[in-house]
Amino acid sequence: MRFKRNLLLSLPLTLMAILPAEGRPNDVGGDTNLVLAGDKLQTQGGSTPGIYNFKPYSGDLTPTQLATSSYMQGNGGSVATNDKVYVTQVSDFGSDGEIFGFITGFSMGEWQSTGRKYIVDATLIATTMTYDASTDKIYGCFSNSAQTGYEFGTLDLSSHSPQRTKIRSIGSKYVAMADNDSGTLYAIDAQGSLYTVSESTGEATLVGSTGVAPSSLIQSAVYNPTSGKILWAAQLSATSSALYEVDPTTATATKLGDFPNGEEFASLFISKPLAADDAPAAVTSLTPHFEGPSTTGTVSFQLPSTTFAGGELSGDLSWYLLADGDTVATGSGPAGSEVTTPEVTVANDYVEFAVLTRNDAGFSPKYKQSAFIGAATPMGIWEAKASIDADNKATISWQKSEGAINEGYFEQDSVTYNVVRYPDEVTVATGVKDTTITDQLSSSAGMKSYYWRITPVFMGNEGTYAESNKVLVGNGYDIPYFEPFDEGWIDRYTVIDANGDYTTWWDDYSGHAYTQAGPDNGSDDWLITPDIHFAPGIYTIAFRYWGGLPGYSEYAGNAFEVGFGQGTDPSKFKTVGKVTDIILEESQQKEFSATVKVSADGTYNVGIHDISPNNAYLLYIDSLSITQGGTLAVPDTVGSLRATADPDGDLKVNISFTAPSKNANGDALDAIDHVYVVRDDKDTFVFCMGENRVRNLTSPSAGFAGVKLRNMFTVIRSRSFRVAKRSISQSKTVCFAA
């Protein structure tokens, strides 16, 4: 999501860091097992974003990198819970004032990403956050919706999208927060004052001033339960930062040292040691023993011979074997001995095995190792083809599955295939080894589209299926034929991307067919109807169209031609109409119409051929109809059509044209009764032609004089006993029957 910049936030480059600490002198109250973690910003050094540690009581605060990732570049308030570290990352997109944000979780200790949650508005970006283990809640300081102040509240990261709950408006921004995990929350504000804050009401009680003047940049703090003090990584300026220990009862701040490169931390936390010093060390390896495709087997490993602190380990140890987090076997044995577990059954998949050991001092660290157990999954199929013959027998062929996608047991010769026909979901074949089968289909009135999915199988494990092209089966459609381009229409039509540029005819799922001009060589794309039964006679093909991009001169108009013939090979079609320079909004859509003569009974097809230039835009088609009727014995198109303004400046237009001498079939006309002149597709003016076969018409009659004609002139010819042929005049304007 994008949102306007929150001017109350500072957005410097931050690094995610984990910071281990050694013990300090007893008079200071240090803890040798203390580990701090946080989001770190460095302003002078060259370190990369990541998880870092340092020794807070040693006098040397140089961070040591433990893990790194571009997603650890936290530059908003971040927080650590019991098992995850959440890093807030915000990117500035520059002059438009918009920013993009998300919160990424990382597993504690392993530092693997557990997923990203996108920030939907600026109020989810914290200046600082802390976690209370006693309530399992994250608390933070956030900007209000107007971005004019701040609010104390909670942030819920358990759902798909972060959810923030306001508890209280606050007067000053908190720059650092820490919780003692017992319900007491501490906050340091922008002036360096320490407060205790009620987690339920947000009411803040002043403890006192720390005497430290923090900057407005990201910083953080953590409560040390061993010393009972607050550790604060304070950002003092853009180039300076220091670690302070703050007394929560007096607000007195003791400086422990400066960070060498002005590092900035967006969160700090204390990490528990992996094990007690006298507990067993971790197991160092394990070996699964599962034969062939079996998911039942044993696991062997050696019990540790040293303690976690490195001392000699003796006596019996309890051991625990886990598979994908579940305990599947337990036992005991002497330290340093070899163990082979009883048989266990696990999933046919990648399995994460883990071993824990235990003595009276506690558990060892967990050792984990993954392995694929059982039969492998065959490689998917990438291509399948279907064809249909004159007897409605479909032949389906596909590419052979080669190899497996994982490391399980596998035999190439044992791979089989399942074939299912859609959309009726009929299982055509199972367990076949050939890569070609046939499927006899029944014929019915109308047309139906079928396709097949072929799935490779090995010992019950299914690879990725391939889906064939669609084929049409049926006796064809009858006339009158109407296609509204509703749901599923494209399955009945043949689409040909003749120039192979992947821009062709598509379903817009709004009741239209559309295509887009090819970016390089323009369009060469056919949309061909299913088979339609024609008896000998005259038929009218019509549909609505619009397209282009009105108002943008850099885009050319779209264009199409219409073909008619038998089959789906456009090279055998006869062109029956053509329209160019289409620049029309949908509200301005026009109708194409053409008349065709069929001499022999059979099935025929209509093809709409997009021939738009490469700088055209979208072409839309709707409401395709084929009806019986119309005639070719109508007058052909007029010639030499001209419209000129009145030379005296009057609101008049002089129109001239040459009336046709032949009909649309090419035969001579014996007479023309009327000529219709249409202005702007609205006003119609009728002129009688008398008995002359050809006549030049100038100086319109009195009923026409004095009328201002604009932009468009359409001439339609008719005979007294027939409807006029719809055609395109020399002005390239589509004519409609009067």
C-alpha angles and dihedrals in degrees: 000000000000128000140167118282115272102229091198092066127080110216110196125156108276135191127215109235142180115202122199117197133205125216121281129207114301093245088065095046102236128175119220091208096050115130123180126198132190153132108281130203117192119195103183110022127073102236120135128235112281151101111307138177134203139174107253098191100041098079090242111095097178107141121231117211118239100168138358137200136152086238089061089068093111114181099164130061109298133190144200124220128185095288108008143051115216117206122198112212125186127183125201114220094194134229099018091063095235125134135189124215146179141167117231123199123214126193113247113255096359093057094209118152113257095188144292129263115202119229111234098191141008094256089075093064109095127208087211138348140194137188129229110205092193092064098023090229135133115223126193151157113254137173117255122248092263090049090230098113146353139275134201113222150123131280119211113204097171096095132062093266126037113257121202126199121197117225102171143346113244131203100221132035118256111228097184136018135185134180128205091214090242099085100277114118124191126200133187115205132211091272093055095254120145121225138178109226128203108235092208101046104017090231109156124214118198115236095177146273120304091207089233120118107212124198122235092256125110115286138152149199142205135200115240107212092194096059097024088230135119119244110210125191095203122196105214099178140338089284105028135066136159142185117243133185109217125199105226092208099051105016089234109156121209116196113230096183148301123276106243097230103027091262116190121212122202092190140012128194140168115244118209116232114263091239143350115275093249095042117103120278117244123280107256102210145359135196124212116213111201118148120224113312094344119126092197118084147108137272126218130200141150121253113235120264097198136059124247088259091052101258127132114282123210139168131045122321129203114227133199127197116204128191115197090340097311122110106240102167139015136184145134139244144158118292110270095019127131117251130199112186126223115262114292131187119222139170124289092246143065104319125198108216119196133183127203126182129195143195133170091287093058144263126332121234112277119260115207133190131168129214136167111247127196134002119355126240115247121241114265126255116247104189137035130167133199130193134177129214132208091272092055093252111148121211115203122191132172146182116271119253108243122196133335134286096224141031101264129118110296140179114186094202091058096060112117135180137233118206123200125182120220151243088021092044095227116167105232099178141354131195096012119156099194119089095222130060137161129229121197110218128196122236124231141167113292122011132290129195122224135183135173136225118210118198124190115223134193119180091332096313113121124212126206112297126231121223121216128221117269124261129197122230128184147073095282131252127292130231131286086060124183129179116190091178092238125158115321098013094124091063089065096048132076115234118196120191092196097180094042097230095131092238105110143121117326141171111252090197089232099092099278141097115225142176135189127223114257112255097228114023101015124242130325102162131139129206108193126188123232117260113299123191115237127185118201110288147077120305137184121221115198139166140157121251142180137157147126123096111276115211096027111097093189089069119078123217121268123246140197142174129206125227131192129198147100122300130001099287104110092198088072094052125107114225110239101173146358135199126188139178094039111179106155136139116228089255088058096050118150137205126248116205133179134172121222132188119218118198102178132046113249147095118301137180137217119216127197109204118201107213098166119151119251094257093056125100134216126338119202130198127191142168102018112193136177117194134173114248140053126110140241092209093085125108116279124237120303119247137223093020111185135169119193131179120249108271091221093057095250119145092262136114125206113216125194133176143150115250116230122261097199137048125242090268090058096252123132118269117231095198146350117215105185143007120209120206114196123197119206091340089288116072120057125198120192126209126189114226099197116212099313113117094210125024138163110228119207133150100039120231123271093266089061100042118099095027117122111225118202134201103318134060123176125185121201123185125205142174120224093250102041142053112251121259113252108237147146118264125215088267086066092239118141110242124218126205114260 
